Structures are given as structure tokens and as C-alpha cells.
């Protein structure tokens, strides 16, 4: 009789242990899945941000339009203190003007991009005279909005 109680007690402990392990594995699995999804999202966002800088540096308008359609939402907006462009056509025209006014200048993205759920911030330079930060908002696997903050290097050195 006593032997049966020990066996029952052992079975209960095994069941409790199995339930405990099962319950603790659920959050771990969810965390691992979340971490994987987050890494995949960061990879997608990083690719889109790099495409954005490629677009800025592409001189040919037709090539830019093709890249833009793959990178930006149809209702894409870019906002900066001196301008606001809505849509790919308007932004393409602004880039065309940039290349005419500043031939040979290129935007160079810094390596340290900061990510949030559906947003990211990237630092960049334009030659030796201008630095900036772009805040990207993403929707449906594309860039929906960019808010641009520009600082002339002089302003940075004087602080």
C-alpha cells in the first residue's frame, strides 16, 4: 500500500514537472519567435533605408522611379524644414533639382540605425558640409513617411 502511494506521488510530481516545463516553454517559444520576427523586420527596414539612399544618389530619373516604386508607398511623403513632397513624382523632381544644383555630391548613410516597431532613424552626411537624421515610418513593407532633420557641419562644430 505504501509502495503504491510512493508511485502515485512520483507520477504526480512527473505530471507537475511536465506541466511546468510546458508552461515555461510557451513564453520562451513566443520570445524566440518575436526575436526572429524583429530581426526579419530590421533586415527589411535596413534594406529599405539603404534603397532610399541609393535613390537619392541615383542620377537617372527613370532608374530612380523604378527604385522608388519598390521602396515607397504610393502615398509616400517626405518632410524637411525647406520642403515637403507628397508622392513619388514630386520627390523624384526634387532629387533631380538636387543633382542639378549639387553635381557629384552623394548622401552617405552612417552605420548606426536605431529601430522601433514600425520606425527607424538613420544618420547621414552630404559631403563635408551637411549632416542629418532621417526618421522613417514604414507601412505594408515599404517606407510611408520620412522626416528629415538637417544640420550644417558648422553648426555642429560651434556647439
N, C-alpha and C positions, 0 to 999 in steps of 0.2 A: 504494500500500500504506500509506504513511504517512497519506494522506488518510483512509483507512478507519479507521485507529486513532484519529485525532482525532475522527471521527464517533462511533465506538463509545464513546470516552471521554466525549464530550459526552452521549450517550444515558444512560450510567451515572450521570453527575452529575445529569441531569434526573430519573431514576428515584429516586436517593437523595434529592434535594430534595423530590420528591413524597411519598415515604415519610415524610421528616422532617416536612413540613407536615401530612400526615395524622395522624401520631402526636401532634404538638403540639396539633392541633385537638381531639382526643378529650378530653384533660383540660379544655381551655378550654370545650368544649361541656358537659361534666359540671359544671364550676364554674358556668357560666351557668344551667344547668338547676337546680342546687342553690340558687343565689341566688334564682331565681324562685320555687321551691318554698318557700324560707324566708320570702320576702316574703309569699306567699299564706298561709302558716301564721300569720305575725304578724298579718296582716289578720283572719284568722278568730279568733285568740286575742283581739285587741283588741276585736272586735265582741262576743265572749262576755263579756269583762270589763265592757264598757260596759253590757251587758244585766244583768249581776249588780248593778251599782249602780242601774240603773233598777228592778230588782226590789226592792232594799232601800228605795227611795223611793216605791214604789207602795203606796198606802193600801188599795185594794180587794183583798181576799183572792182573789176569783175571777179578777181580772185577773192577780194575781201567779202563781197556779197555772198559768195558760196560758203565761205567760212562762217559768216555771220548767221546765216540761216540754220546752221548746225549748232551754233553756240548760244544764241539769244532767243528768248520767247518772241512771239510776233508783236506783243505789246511792250517790248523792251524799252526801258528808259535809262538815261544816264544824266546825272545831275552834278554840276560843278558850279562854283561861285560865279563864273563868267558865262555859263550857258546851260541849257537843258535841251536834250534831244529826245524825242519820242520816236521810236521805230528805227528799223534798220536803215532805211533810205536816208533819213535825216542824219543819223550817226555816220554813215558812210560818207556823206557830203562834208561833214565836219572833219573827218580824218583826211579827206582829200585836200581840204584847205590847210590842214596842219602840215602835210607833206610839201605843199607848195611854199608855205611860209618858212618852214624849217627843214630844208632838204638835208638828208643824211643823218638827222637826229633819230635816235632809237630809244624806246622805252625798255628799261631793263628791270625785270621783276627781282626783288630780293627773295631770298630763300625762306624766310620765316613767315609763313602764312598762319594765321590764327583762325580756328574754326568754331562755329556754334552750330546749333541744329540745322538751320537752313540758311546760314550766312557764313561769310568768311571775310577776313581783312588781309590785304596784301600790300606790302610796301614796294615802292618802285623809285627809280631815278630816270631822269631825262637829261643825258649829257652830264656836265659838271655843274649845271646851274639850277636844276629843279629836282626836288624830291616830292613824294606824295604817298598817300594812302588811299586805296580803293576799298570800299565796303561793298561786297557783293551779296545780293539776295538771290536765292535760287528757287525755282518752281518748275515742277514737271521735268526735271533732269536738264534744265537749261538756266542760263542767267536771265533773271527778270528785271533787276534794277542794279545799277552801280551808282554809289555816291562817292564822289571824288573830292579829296582834300589835298590841296597843292601848297607847297612851301618852297619859296626860293631858297637856295642854299645860304645866301647872305643872311637871311632872316634867322636861320638855324645857327650860324656861326656867331652872330651878335648876341645871342642869349647866354 
